[in-house]
């Protein structure tokens, strides 16, 4: 369990929205926090991917397609290295 402090204006907005949605304040706050955490995790993954691209840590399309086409065959190959 975690306890957080929020200002009165935000608390009133949260209470009003919870009432409109027919949810408890605790339930709604948990859902909102979970959604925000998921968004922030995605933003972090995108930032890491952009850094990889900028640093040249990528796999070419042809190499990736060839690897994917090998899946499930007797000649399945190892994943192509990032160059």
Biopython code that builds the backbone (N, CA, C, O; Angstrom):
import numpy as np
from Bio.PDB.StructureBuilder import StructureBuilder

atoms = [
    (1, "UNK", "N", (0.837, -1.178, 0.000)),
    (1, "UNK", "CA", (0.000, 0.000, 0.000)),
    (1, "UNK", "C", (0.884, 1.244, 0.000)),
    (1, "UNK", "O", (1.907, 1.292, 0.683)),
    (2, "UNK", "N", (0.485, 2.228, -0.758)),
    (2, "UNK", "CA", (1.210, 3.491, -0.857)),
    (2, "UNK", "C", (0.232, 4.618, -0.555)),
    (2, "UNK", "O", (-0.925, 4.579, -0.973)),
    (3, "UNK", "N", (0.701, 5.606, 0.162)),
    (3, "UNK", "CA", (-0.106, 6.782, 0.444)),
    (3, "UNK", "C", (0.527, 7.969, -0.271)),
    (3, "UNK", "O", (1.740, 8.168, -0.205)),
    (4, "UNK", "N", (-0.300, 8.757, -0.956)),
    (4, "UNK", "CA", (0.205, 9.948, -1.634)),
    (4, "UNK", "C", (-0.573, 11.169, -1.161)),
    (4, "UNK", "O", (-1.711, 11.064, -0.703)),
    (5, "UNK", "N", (0.049, 12.295, -1.279)),
    (5, "UNK", "CA", (-0.617, 13.556, -0.946)),
    (5, "UNK", "C", (-0.848, 14.341, -2.227)),
    (5, "UNK", "O", (0.052, 14.489, -3.054)),
    (6, "UNK", "N", (-2.060, 14.839, -2.377)),
    (6, "UNK", "CA", (-2.387, 15.685, -3.528)),
    (6, "UNK", "C", (-3.091, 16.934, -3.018)),
    (6, "UNK", "O", (-3.663, 16.936, -1.928)),
    (7, "UNK", "N", (-3.042, 17.992, -3.814)),
    (7, "UNK", "CA", (-3.679, 19.235, -3.363)),
    (7, "UNK", "C", (-5.199, 19.103, -3.426)),
    (7, "UNK", "O", (-5.736, 18.198, -4.065)),
    (8, "UNK", "N", (-5.863, 20.008, -2.761)),
    (8, "UNK", "CA", (-7.319, 19.956, -2.643)),
    (8, "UNK", "C", (-8.025, 20.010, -3.994)),
    (8, "UNK", "O", (-9.009, 19.301, -4.206)),
    (9, "UNK", "N", (-7.537, 20.837, -4.902)),
    (9, "UNK", "CA", (-8.175, 20.966, -6.216)),
    (9, "UNK", "C", (-8.133, 19.634, -6.956)),
    (9, "UNK", "O", (-9.137, 19.197, -7.518)),
    (10, "UNK", "N", (-6.972, 18.994, -6.953)),
    (10, "UNK", "CA", (-6.829, 17.707, -7.639)),
    (10, "UNK", "C", (-7.687, 16.639, -6.959)),
    (10, "UNK", "O", (-8.293, 15.805, -7.632)),
    (11, "UNK", "N", (-7.736, 16.666, -5.638)),
    (11, "UNK", "CA", (-8.554, 15.701, -4.900)),
    (11, "UNK", "C", (-10.024, 15.847, -5.271)),
    (11, "UNK", "O", (-10.720, 14.847, -5.448)),
    (12, "UNK", "N", (-10.495, 17.060, -5.390)),
    (12, "UNK", "CA", (-11.894, 17.293, -5.758)),
    (12, "UNK", "C", (-12.175, 16.825, -7.182)),
    (12, "UNK", "O", (-13.230, 16.253, -7.456)),
    (13, "UNK", "N", (-11.237, 17.066, -8.079)),
    (13, "UNK", "CA", (-11.399, 16.596, -9.460)),
    (13, "UNK", "C", (-11.445, 15.071, -9.501)),
    (13, "UNK", "O", (-12.265, 14.488, -10.210)),
    (14, "UNK", "N", (-10.567, 14.433, -8.744)),
    (14, "UNK", "CA", (-10.527, 12.974, -8.691)),
    (14, "UNK", "C", (-11.828, 12.429, -8.110)),
    (14, "UNK", "O", (-12.390, 11.469, -8.636)),
    (15, "UNK", "N", (-12.298, 13.025, -7.052)),
    (15, "UNK", "CA", (-13.552, 12.592, -6.427)),
    (15, "UNK", "C", (-14.727, 12.754, -7.389)),
    (15, "UNK", "O", (-15.580, 11.871, -7.481)),
    (16, "UNK", "N", (-14.776, 13.866, -8.100)),
    (16, "UNK", "CA", (-15.875, 14.113, -9.040)),
    (16, "UNK", "C", (-15.842, 13.106, -10.187)),
    (16, "UNK", "O", (-16.881, 12.575, -10.582)),
    (17, "UNK", "N", (-14.663, 12.846, -10.713)),
    (17, "UNK", "CA", (-14.553, 11.885, -11.816)),
    (17, "UNK", "C", (-14.910, 10.486, -11.341)),
    (17, "UNK", "O", (-15.605, 9.751, -12.044)),
    (18, "UNK", "N", (-14.445, 10.110, -10.160)),
    (18, "UNK", "CA", (-14.774, 8.791, -9.614)),
    (18, "UNK", "C", (-16.284, 8.648, -9.466)),
    (18, "UNK", "O", (-16.847, 7.602, -9.789)),
    (19, "UNK", "N", (-16.930, 9.683, -8.984)),
    (19, "UNK", "CA", (-18.385, 9.648, -8.827)),
    (19, "UNK", "C", (-19.066, 9.497, -10.187)),
    (19, "UNK", "O", (-19.981, 8.689, -10.341)),
    (20, "UNK", "N", (-18.612, 10.286, -11.182)),
    (20, "UNK", "CA", (-19.196, 10.207, -12.525)),
    (20, "UNK", "C", (-19.048, 8.811, -13.128)),
    (20, "UNK", "O", (-19.928, 8.336, -13.847)),
    (21, "UNK", "N", (-17.925, 8.165, -12.825)),
    (21, "UNK", "CA", (-17.660, 6.840, -13.388)),
    (21, "UNK", "C", (-18.193, 5.698, -12.535)),
    (21, "UNK", "O", (-18.126, 4.535, -12.933)),
    (22, "UNK", "N", (-18.723, 6.033, -11.359)),
    (22, "UNK", "CA", (-19.248, 5.004, -10.470)),
    (22, "UNK", "C", (-18.156, 4.135, -9.865)),
    (22, "UNK", "O", (-18.352, 2.940, -9.645)),
    (23, "UNK", "N", (-17.013, 4.739, -9.598)),
    (23, "UNK", "CA", (-15.885, 4.009, -9.025)),
    (23, "UNK", "C", (-15.471, 4.666, -7.727)),
    (23, "UNK", "O", (-15.786, 5.827, -7.466)),
    (24, "UNK", "N", (-14.758, 3.903, -6.918)),
    (24, "UNK", "CA", (-14.186, 4.494, -5.715)),
    (24, "UNK", "C", (-12.992, 5.356, -6.128)),
    (24, "UNK", "O", (-12.392, 5.145, -7.181)),
    (25, "UNK", "N", (-12.665, 6.321, -5.289)),
    (25, "UNK", "CA", (-11.508, 7.173, -5.551)),
    (25, "UNK", "C", (-10.246, 6.315, -5.609)),
    (25, "UNK", "O", (-9.396, 6.518, -6.476)),
    (26, "UNK", "N", (-10.121, 5.351, -4.683)),
    (26, "UNK", "CA", (-8.949, 4.481, -4.663)),
    (26, "UNK", "C", (-8.807, 3.698, -5.964)),
    (26, "UNK", "O", (-7.719, 3.613, -6.533)),
    (27, "UNK", "N", (-9.918, 3.127, -6.427)),
    (27, "UNK", "CA", (-9.897, 2.333, -7.662)),
    (27, "UNK", "C", (-9.505, 3.213, -8.855)),
    (27, "UNK", "O", (-8.647, 2.833, -9.652)),
    (28, "UNK", "N", (-10.124, 4.374, -8.976)),
    (28, "UNK", "CA", (-9.821, 5.265, -10.088)),
    (28, "UNK", "C", (-8.376, 5.746, -10.025)),
    (28, "UNK", "O", (-7.690, 5.777, -11.047)),
    (29, "UNK", "N", (-7.911, 6.118, -8.844)),
    (29, "UNK", "CA", (-6.524, 6.577, -8.705)),
    (29, "UNK", "C", (-5.558, 5.480, -9.126)),
    (29, "UNK", "O", (-4.571, 5.749, -9.810)),
    (30, "UNK", "N", (-5.837, 4.250, -8.722)),
    (30, "UNK", "CA", (-4.986, 3.127, -9.118)),
    (30, "UNK", "C", (-4.960, 2.933, -10.619)),
    (30, "UNK", "O", (-3.900, 2.709, -11.204)),
    (31, "UNK", "N", (-6.127, 3.018, -11.246)),
    (31, "UNK", "CA", (-6.203, 2.872, -12.707)),
    (31, "UNK", "C", (-5.427, 3.988, -13.408)),
    (31, "UNK", "O", (-4.707, 3.742, -14.376)),
    (32, "UNK", "N", (-5.580, 5.203, -12.915)),
    (32, "UNK", "CA", (-4.882, 6.336, -13.533)),
    (32, "UNK", "C", (-3.372, 6.221, -13.372)),
    (32, "UNK", "O", (-2.618, 6.507, -14.302)),
    (33, "UNK", "N", (-2.937, 5.800, -12.191)),
    (33, "UNK", "CA", (-1.499, 5.632, -11.962)),
    (33, "UNK", "C", (-0.958, 4.519, -12.846)),
    (33, "UNK", "O", (0.107, 4.669, -13.444)),
    (34, "UNK", "N", (-1.680, 3.401, -12.938)),
    (34, "UNK", "CA", (-1.239, 2.294, -13.788)),
    (34, "UNK", "C", (-1.122, 2.742, -15.246)),
    (34, "UNK", "O", (-0.151, 2.412, -15.928)),
    (35, "UNK", "N", (-2.108, 3.490, -15.713)),
    (35, "UNK", "CA", (-2.064, 3.980, -17.093)),
    (35, "UNK", "C", (-0.885, 4.905, -17.321)),
    (35, "UNK", "O", (-0.224, 4.837, -18.358)),
    (36, "UNK", "N", (-0.623, 5.766, -16.360)),
    (36, "UNK", "CA", (0.506, 6.692, -16.482)),
    (36, "UNK", "C", (1.827, 5.929, -16.473)),
    (36, "UNK", "O", (2.728, 6.240, -17.252)),
    (37, "UNK", "N", (1.948, 4.933, -15.596)),
    (37, "UNK", "CA", (3.172, 4.131, -15.562)),
    (37, "UNK", "C", (3.395, 3.419, -16.890)),
    (37, "UNK", "O", (4.517, 3.375, -17.396)),
    (38, "UNK", "N", (2.329, 2.864, -17.452)),
    (38, "UNK", "CA", (2.442, 2.188, -18.742)),
    (38, "UNK", "C", (2.900, 3.158, -19.824)),
    (38, "UNK", "O", (3.754, 2.822, -20.645)),
    (39, "UNK", "N", (2.333, 4.359, -19.825)),
    (39, "UNK", "CA", (2.731, 5.380, -20.801)),
    (39, "UNK", "C", (4.204, 5.744, -20.644)),
    (39, "UNK", "O", (4.927, 5.855, -21.634)),
    (40, "UNK", "N", (4.650, 5.931, -19.397)),
    (40, "UNK", "CA", (6.040, 6.314, -19.138)),
    (40, "UNK", "C", (7.003, 5.202, -19.527)),
    (40, "UNK", "O", (8.090, 5.473, -20.037)),
    (41, "UNK", "N", (6.611, 3.941, -19.289)),
    (41, "UNK", "CA", (7.452, 2.816, -19.702)),
    (41, "UNK", "C", (7.603, 2.808, -21.222)),
    (41, "UNK", "O", (8.700, 2.595, -21.739)),
    (42, "UNK", "N", (6.506, 3.038, -21.933)),
    (42, "UNK", "CA", (6.554, 3.079, -23.386)),
    (42, "UNK", "C", (7.435, 4.231, -23.867)),
    (42, "UNK", "O", (8.233, 4.062, -24.788)),
    (43, "UNK", "N", (7.290, 5.396, -23.247)),
    (43, "UNK", "CA", (8.137, 6.539, -23.609)),
    (43, "UNK", "C", (9.614, 6.207, -23.420)),
    (43, "UNK", "O", (10.444, 6.584, -24.247)),
    (44, "UNK", "N", (9.948, 5.505, -22.338)),
    (44, "UNK", "CA", (11.343, 5.127, -22.080)),
    (44, "UNK", "C", (11.848, 4.151, -23.140)),
    (44, "UNK", "O", (12.987, 4.265, -23.591)),
    (45, "UNK", "N", (11.009, 3.194, -23.541)),
    (45, "UNK", "CA", (11.400, 2.240, -24.586)),
    (45, "UNK", "C", (11.632, 2.964, -25.910)),
    (45, "UNK", "O", (12.583, 2.660, -26.630)),
    (46, "UNK", "N", (10.774, 3.908, -26.224)),
    (46, "UNK", "CA", (10.931, 4.674, -27.468)),
    (46, "UNK", "C", (12.220, 5.490, -27.423)),
    (46, "UNK", "O", (12.935, 5.565, -28.422)),
    (47, "UNK", "N", (12.522, 6.096, -26.293)),
    (47, "UNK", "CA", (13.757, 6.879, -26.155)),
    (47, "UNK", "C", (14.981, 5.987, -26.346)),
    (47, "UNK", "O", (15.944, 6.382, -27.003)),
    (48, "UNK", "N", (14.944, 4.771, -25.765)),
    (48, "UNK", "CA", (16.075, 3.844, -25.947)),
    (48, "UNK", "C", (16.197, 3.424, -27.407)),
    (48, "UNK", "O", (17.305, 3.312, -27.932)),
    (49, "UNK", "N", (15.075, 3.193, -28.056)),
    (49, "UNK", "CA", (15.107, 2.800, -29.468)),
    (49, "UNK", "C", (15.676, 3.927, -30.328)),
    (49, "UNK", "O", (16.472, 3.679, -31.233)),
    (50, "UNK", "N", (15.272, 5.149, -30.047)),
    (50, "UNK", "CA", (15.809, 6.288, -30.806)),
    (50, "UNK", "C", (17.309, 6.423, -30.586)),
    (50, "UNK", "O", (18.043, 6.748, -31.519)),
    (51, "UNK", "N", (17.771, 6.178, -29.364)),
    (51, "UNK", "CA", (19.208, 6.237, -29.078)),
    (51, "UNK", "C", (19.943, 5.138, -29.834)),
    (51, "UNK", "O", (21.034, 5.372, -30.356)),
    (52, "UNK", "N", (19.362, 3.944, -29.900)),
    (52, "UNK", "CA", (19.972, 2.854, -30.667)),
    (52, "UNK", "C", (20.074, 3.221, -32.139)),
    (52, "UNK", "O", (21.099, 2.977, -32.775)),
    (53, "UNK", "N", (19.018, 3.803, -32.678)),
    (53, "UNK", "CA", (19.029, 4.203, -34.091)),
    (53, "UNK", "C", (20.094, 5.265, -34.326)),
    (53, "UNK", "O", (20.858, 5.182, -35.288)),
    (54, "UNK", "N", (20.145, 6.255, -33.452)),
    (54, "UNK", "CA", (21.130, 7.332, -33.593)),
    (54, "UNK", "C", (22.554, 6.799, -33.511)),
    (54, "UNK", "O", (23.461, 7.329, -34.152)),
    (55, "UNK", "N", (22.747, 5.734, -32.709)),
    (55, "UNK", "CA", (24.086, 5.153, -32.546)),
    (55, "UNK", "C", (24.386, 4.110, -33.617)),
    (55, "UNK", "O", (25.481, 3.547, -33.650)),
    (56, "UNK", "N", (23.415, 3.852, -34.494)),
    (56, "UNK", "CA", (23.643, 2.899, -35.579)),
    (56, "UNK", "C", (23.437, 1.449, -35.176)),
    (56, "UNK", "O", (23.832, 0.547, -35.915)),
    (57, "UNK", "N", (22.833, 1.203, -34.032)),
    (57, "UNK", "CA", (22.574, -0.171, -33.586)),
    (57, "UNK", "C", (21.249, -0.636, -34.193)),
    (57, "UNK", "O", (20.215, -0.655, -33.525)),
    (58, "UNK", "N", (21.304, -1.006, -35.461)),
    (58, "UNK", "CA", (20.108, -1.393, -36.200)),
    (58, "UNK", "C", (20.397, -2.629, -37.045)),
    (58, "UNK", "O", (21.553, -2.992, -37.265)),
    (59, "UNK", "N", (19.336, -3.263, -37.511)),
    (59, "UNK", "CA", (19.439, -4.391, -38.426)),
    (59, "UNK", "C", (18.736, -3.978, -39.713)),
    (59, "UNK", "O", (17.632, -3.434, -39.679)),
    (60, "UNK", "N", (19.373, -4.236, -40.836)),
    (60, "UNK", "CA", (18.785, -3.890, -42.134)),
    (60, "UNK", "C", (17.540, -4.711, -42.427)),
    (60, "UNK", "O", (17.395, -5.832, -41.939)),
    (61, "UNK", "N", (16.649, -4.152, -43.220)),
    (61, "UNK", "CA", (15.391, -4.806, -43.558)),
    (61, "UNK", "C", (15.612, -6.152, -44.239)),
    (61, "UNK", "O", (14.950, -7.130, -43.893)),
    (62, "UNK", "N", (16.521, -6.217, -45.189)),
    (62, "UNK", "CA", (16.738, -7.470, -45.923)),
    (62, "UNK", "C", (17.193, -8.580, -44.986)),
    (62, "UNK", "O", (16.730, -9.717, -45.079)),
    (63, "UNK", "N", (18.112, -8.232, -44.077)),
    (63, "UNK", "CA", (18.602, -9.239, -43.132)),
    (63, "UNK", "C", (17.487, -9.699, -42.197)),
    (63, "UNK", "O", (17.385, -10.883, -41.878)),
    (64, "UNK", "N", (16.658, -8.762, -41.763)),
    (64, "UNK", "CA", (15.568, -9.103, -40.855)),
    (64, "UNK", "C", (14.539, -9.979, -41.552)),
    (64, "UNK", "O", (14.079, -10.965, -40.976)),
    (65, "UNK", "N", (14.175, -9.640, -42.770)),
    (65, "UNK", "CA", (13.193, -10.431, -43.513)),
    (65, "UNK", "C", (13.715, -11.837, -43.748)),
    (65, "UNK", "O", (12.973, -12.806, -43.586)),
    (66, "UNK", "N", (14.987, -11.966, -44.130)),
    (66, "UNK", "CA", (15.572, -13.293, -44.360)),
    (66, "UNK", "C", (15.527, -14.129, -43.080)),
    (66, "UNK", "O", (15.216, -15.320, -43.120)),
    (67, "UNK", "N", (15.837, -13.504, -41.956)),
    (67, "UNK", "CA", (15.804, -14.228, -40.680)),
    (67, "UNK", "C", (14.380, -14.670, -40.348)),
    (67, "UNK", "O", (14.155, -15.819, -39.969)),
    (68, "UNK", "N", (13.425, -13.758, -40.491)),
    (68, "UNK", "CA", (12.036, -14.102, -40.176)),
    (68, "UNK", "C", (11.512, -15.214, -41.077)),
    (68, "UNK", "O", (10.772, -16.086, -40.623)),
    (69, "UNK", "N", (11.890, -15.186, -42.342)),
    (69, "UNK", "CA", (11.441, -16.232, -43.275)),
    (69, "UNK", "C", (12.039, -17.592, -42.925)),
    (69, "UNK", "O", (11.493, -18.626, -43.310)),
    (70, "UNK", "N", (13.153, -17.598, -42.199)),
    (70, "UNK", "CA", (13.777, -18.869, -41.826)),
    (70, "UNK", "C", (13.088, -19.525, -40.630)),
    (70, "UNK", "O", (13.312, -20.705, -40.361)),
    (71, "UNK", "N", (12.260, -18.780, -39.918)),
    (71, "UNK", "CA", (11.601, -19.329, -38.730)),
    (71, "UNK", "C", (10.754, -20.551, -39.088)),
    (71, "UNK", "O", (10.023, -20.539, -40.078)),
    (72, "UNK", "N", (10.857, -21.575, -38.296)),
    (72, "UNK", "CA", (10.040, -22.771, -38.482)),
    (72, "UNK", "C", (10.514, -23.670, -39.604)),
    (72, "UNK", "O", (9.863, -24.669, -39.908)),
    (73, "UNK", "N", (11.638, -23.338, -40.227)),
    (73, "UNK", "CA", (12.181, -24.191, -41.280)),
    (73, "UNK", "C", (13.352, -24.986, -40.715)),
    (73, "UNK", "O", (13.857, -24.683, -39.634)),
    (74, "UNK", "N", (13.778, -26.004, -41.456)),
    (74, "UNK", "CA", (14.935, -26.788, -41.015)),
    (74, "UNK", "C", (16.211, -25.965, -41.099)),
    (74, "UNK", "O", (17.219, -26.319, -40.488)),
    (75, "UNK", "N", (16.175, -24.872, -41.848)),
    (75, "UNK", "CA", (17.350, -24.008, -42.010)),
    (75, "UNK", "C", (17.212, -22.704, -41.226)),
    (75, "UNK", "O", (17.738, -21.670, -41.637)),
    (76, "UNK", "N", (16.499, -22.756, -40.089)),
    (76, "UNK", "CA", (16.316, -21.538, -39.289)),
    (76, "UNK", "C", (17.671, -20.977, -38.880)),
    (76, "UNK", "O", (18.554, -21.704, -38.425)),
    (77, "UNK", "N", (17.812, -19.673, -39.054)),
    (77, "UNK", "CA", (19.095, -19.023, -38.787)),
    (77, "UNK", "C", (19.077, -18.257, -37.465)),
    (77, "UNK", "O", (18.022, -18.033, -36.871)),
    (78, "UNK", "N", (20.244, -17.871, -37.033)),
    (78, "UNK", "CA", (20.374, -17.045, -35.837)),
    (78, "UNK", "C", (19.947, -15.611, -36.198)),
    (78, "UNK", "O", (20.006, -15.223, -37.365)),
    (79, "UNK", "N", (19.526, -14.843, -35.216)),
    (79, "UNK", "CA", (19.146, -13.461, -35.513)),
    (79, "UNK", "C", (20.343, -12.679, -36.065)),
    (79, "UNK", "O", (21.479, -12.904, -35.648)),
    (80, "UNK", "N", (20.089, -11.775, -36.990)),
    (80, "UNK", "CA", (21.188, -10.985, -37.545)),
    (80, "UNK", "C", (21.744, -10.020, -36.488)),
    (80, "UNK", "O", (21.000, -9.521, -35.643)),
    (81, "UNK", "N", (23.041, -9.767, -36.542)),
    (81, "UNK", "CA", (23.615, -8.840, -35.557)),
    (81, "UNK", "C", (23.273, -7.398, -35.891)),
    (81, "UNK", "O", (23.063, -7.044, -37.051)),
    (82, "UNK", "N", (23.222, -6.568, -34.846)),
    (82, "UNK", "CA", (23.061, -5.135, -35.049)),
    (82, "UNK", "C", (24.396, -4.588, -35.509)),
    (82, "UNK", "O", (25.445, -4.945, -34.971)),
    (83, "UNK", "N", (24.354, -3.734, -36.489)),
    (83, "UNK", "CA", (25.600, -3.157, -37.008)),
    (83, "UNK", "C", (25.670, -1.684, -36.749)),
    (83, "UNK", "O", (26.651, -1.038, -37.118)),
]
sb = StructureBuilder()
sb.init_structure("model")
sb.init_model(0)
sb.init_chain("A")
sb.init_seg("    ")
for serial, (resi, resn, name, xyz) in enumerate(atoms, 1):
    if name == "N":
        sb.init_residue(resn, " ", resi, " ")
    sb.init_atom(name, np.array(xyz, "f"), 0.0, 1.0, " ", f" {name:<3s}", serial, name[0])
structure = sb.get_structure()
